[in-house]
Each structure stands twice: as C-alpha cells, then as structure tokens.
Amino acid sequence: MITLIGNDLAEKGLRFMHYGAASQCEKCRFKVTCIDTLEEGRLYRVRDVKNTEHPCPVHNGGKVKVVDVDKATIKTAIDSKRAFEGSNIVFSPANCKEECSMRDLCFPEGLYHEDKCKIIKKMGKPKEKCPKGLNLTVVLLKQQ
C-alpha cells in the first residue's frame, strides 16, 4: 500500500508503528494517501521508496516521500501446539497478568487479540522458560 513518510525515515526495510495522525494532518490534502491508508496501532515495513516528495509541516525537514509499505512480521510466543509454519491462526495471547521478562514477546505491540495471522516462520523455544509453565514457541506472524 502507498503512504507518505518523512524524508529522513524513508529507507527500504524500515519498520514503524503507526500511532495516528497529528492535528495538522486533518486539513492536509495528502491525508487520504498519508494517514487514511494506515491502521492505527499497526507495525509496517517499507518495501520501496519512490522519488516523489511532498511538503509536510509535521516531519523534520518539512518534506515526506512516497513509500510502498506492507504490514510487518511480528515476533511473538504462542502455544507450541499451534506453532506450525505456514498455518493460519487467530492470535490469542495467553491469559496472563505476569510481569516477566517475556511479556513483550507474549503481548507484542502491533498485534491484537483475535487478529487473523499466518505463521511465516517457526523460530524455536524462547530463551527463558515461562514462569507460568506454559509450553511456548517463538514464531514470526504476519497479520492478514
């Protein structure tokens, strides 16, 4: 999908989280292309950077570039019984309130409960054991 990103950020492979529009975006003529194509709270990856630039009062340097993005893959830990590379799953993190070192892996930014995802790659067991004793496997998910 096509969007706009600050010139200093426009690099192939860059991953970014879309947190929503700034107040200045509401009246901008590029809002439909820049903001409306993205979903708030999602992680994106720049696939290609175009040469086209547009003015922007929000970004450093006052300019944005046209980029082609897709939703980024997200590393997470899921129940090992569901971890089959290539399969489609509904993301449902464990019911856990534990504040452990694996919390960010089990509840990654950019994925929401009941997102439909595809397991792109199975990466093996996490470096640490789950304090609740859950049998987890680390995978790369792509939200569908």
Salt bridges, closest charged atoms under 4 A:
ASP36 OD1 - LYS31 NZ 2.92
GLU39 OE2 - ARG42 NE 3.21
GLU39 OE1 - LYS71 NZ 3.32
ASP48 OD2 - LYS50 NZ 3.03
ASP68 OD2 - ARG47 NH2 2.84
ASP70 OD2 - ARG45 NH2 3.22
ASP70 OD2 - ARG47 NH1 3.78
ASP70 OD2 - LYS142 NZ 3.32
GLU99 OE2 - ARG103 NE 3.65
GLU114 OE2 - HIS113 NE2 3.59
ASP115 OD2 - ARG42 NH1 2.53
